[in-house]
Amino acid sequence: MSEQSLPVHHGFDAAMAGKRAECDGGGPIQGTYYAARQEFTGTLTGEYIDHGDPPWRWYLMVDLVRKPAGYPWNSVWCEQGNLFLAES
C-alpha cells in the first residue's frame, strides 16, 4: 500500500451556493459491524472538495433541517452522486 496521500482540491461553485438539497449516505450502526442509510436535508454552501484519483466531488451542506437521530453536527459533506437539489 502506498504511503502517498490522495490528491485533494478545494473549490467553490457559485451555481450551487444557497441551494436547498437532500443527500443520502451510510453510517455505522453503533455496536455492530453493519451500516444503515442516513438522510440529510439542508443548504449547500458552494464549497467543495475533489478527493482521490479519479476525484470524487464532495459538497458542504449546512443548516441541516433533517439529519439522523443523534447526529451531533449541523453540517455534512455530501458526495455529488448522492446529492439531490430541491425544487425551487
C-alpha positions as a LaTeX table, in Angstrom:
\begin{tabular}{lrrr}
\hline
Residue & $x$ (\AA) & $y$ (\AA) & $z$ (\AA) \\
\hline
Met1 & 0.00 & 0.00 & 0.00 \\
Ser2 & 1.31 & 3.45 & $-0.87$ \\
Glu3 & 2.20 & 5.91 & 1.88 \\
Gln4 & 1.36 & 8.75 & $-0.51$ \\
Ser5 & $-1.75$ & 10.87 & 0.17 \\
Leu6 & $-4.54$ & 11.06 & $-2.38$ \\
Pro7 & $-4.83$ & 14.43 & $-4.12$ \\
Val8 & $-7.30$ & 16.96 & $-2.65$ \\
His9 & $-8.51$ & 20.12 & $-4.40$ \\
His10 & $-10.67$ & 22.71 & $-2.61$ \\
Gly11 & $-13.01$ & 24.93 & $-4.60$ \\
Phe12 & $-16.20$ & 26.97 & $-4.73$ \\
Asp13 & $-19.14$ & 26.52 & $-7.12$ \\
Ala14 & $-21.26$ & 29.69 & $-7.10$ \\
Ala15 & $-24.05$ & 27.90 & $-9.01$ \\
Met16 & $-24.55$ & 25.53 & $-6.03$ \\
Ala17 & $-24.29$ & 28.13 & $-3.25$ \\
Gly18 & $-27.55$ & 28.67 & $-1.35$ \\
Lys19 & $-29.40$ & 25.76 & $-2.99$ \\
Arg20 & $-31.62$ & 23.54 & $-0.84$ \\
Ala21 & $-30.71$ & 19.90 & $-1.24$ \\
Glu22 & $-31.04$ & 16.40 & 0.11 \\
Cys23 & $-28.31$ & 13.80 & 0.32 \\
Asp24 & $-28.12$ & 10.25 & 1.49 \\
Gly25 & $-25.30$ & 8.07 & 2.53 \\
Gly26 & $-24.46$ & 5.44 & 5.08 \\
Gly27 & $-23.02$ & 5.29 & 8.52 \\
Pro28 & $-22.14$ & 2.66 & 11.09 \\
Ile29 & $-24.73$ & 1.25 & 13.47 \\
Gln30 & $-23.18$ & 1.57 & 16.90 \\
Gly31 & $-22.17$ & $-1.74$ & 18.45 \\
Thr32 & $-22.40$ & $-3.69$ & 15.17 \\
Tyr33 & $-20.43$ & $-4.33$ & 12.01 \\
Tyr34 & $-23.34$ & $-3.03$ & 9.92 \\
Ala35 & $-24.19$ & 0.31 & 8.34 \\
Ala36 & $-27.54$ & 1.99 & 7.79 \\
Arg37 & $-28.87$ & 4.60 & 5.40 \\
Gln38 & $-28.62$ & 8.21 & 6.60 \\
Glu39 & $-30.55$ & 11.12 & 5.08 \\
Phe40 & $-29.85$ & 14.84 & 5.31 \\
Thr41 & $-31.63$ & 17.99 & 4.12 \\
Gly42 & $-30.03$ & 21.42 & 4.25 \\
Thr43 & $-28.43$ & 24.26 & 2.30 \\
Leu44 & $-25.33$ & 23.95 & 0.11 \\
Thr45 & $-22.56$ & 26.49 & 0.73 \\
Gly46 & $-20.97$ & 26.06 & $-2.70$ \\
Glu47 & $-17.73$ & 24.85 & $-1.09$ \\
Tyr48 & $-16.46$ & 21.54 & $-2.42$ \\
Ile49 & $-13.55$ & 19.15 & $-2.17$ \\
Asp50 & $-12.38$ & 16.94 & $-5.03$ \\
His51 & $-10.68$ & 13.95 & $-3.41$ \\
Gly52 & $-8.96$ & 10.92 & $-4.87$ \\
Asp53 & $-7.76$ & 9.75 & $-8.25$ \\
Pro54 & $-10.04$ & 9.85 & $-10.14$ \\
Pro55 & $-11.57$ & 12.60 & $-7.98$ \\
Trp56 & $-14.90$ & 12.35 & $-6.19$ \\
Arg57 & $-16.58$ & 15.70 & $-5.52$ \\
Trp58 & $-17.99$ & 16.39 & $-2.04$ \\
Tyr59 & $-20.19$ & 19.45 & $-1.35$ \\
Leu60 & $-20.62$ & 21.05 & 2.08 \\
Met61 & $-24.23$ & 21.19 & 3.34 \\
Val62 & $-25.14$ & 23.34 & 6.37 \\
Asp63 & $-28.24$ & 24.45 & 8.32 \\
Leu64 & $-29.50$ & 20.88 & 8.42 \\
Val65 & $-33.26$ & 20.58 & 8.85 \\
Arg66 & $-33.14$ & 16.77 & 8.59 \\
Lys67 & $-30.38$ & 14.58 & 9.95 \\
Pro68 & $-30.11$ & 11.19 & 11.66 \\
Ala69 & $-31.08$ & 10.95 & 15.32 \\
Gly70 & $-28.01$ & 11.56 & 17.43 \\
Tyr71 & $-26.03$ & 13.24 & 14.61 \\
Pro72 & $-24.24$ & 15.98 & 16.60 \\
Trp73 & $-23.22$ & 18.41 & 13.85 \\
Asn74 & $-25.15$ & 20.96 & 11.79 \\
Ser75 & $-23.14$ & 20.32 & 8.61 \\
Val76 & $-22.16$ & 17.36 & 6.46 \\
Trp77 & $-20.08$ & 16.66 & 3.34 \\
Cys78 & $-22.21$ & 15.05 & 0.61 \\
Glu79 & $-20.82$ & 13.08 & $-2.33$ \\
Gln80 & $-22.06$ & 14.60 & $-5.59$ \\
Gly81 & $-23.68$ & 11.37 & $-6.79$ \\
Asn82 & $-25.86$ & 11.19 & $-3.65$ \\
Leu83 & $-26.96$ & 14.84 & $-3.79$ \\
Phe84 & $-30.43$ & 15.87 & $-4.98$ \\
Leu85 & $-31.38$ & 19.53 & $-5.45$ \\
Ala86 & $-34.80$ & 20.54 & $-4.09$ \\
Glu87 & $-37.37$ & 22.10 & $-6.40$ \\
Ser88 & $-37.35$ & 25.90 & $-6.33$ \\
\hline
\end{tabular}
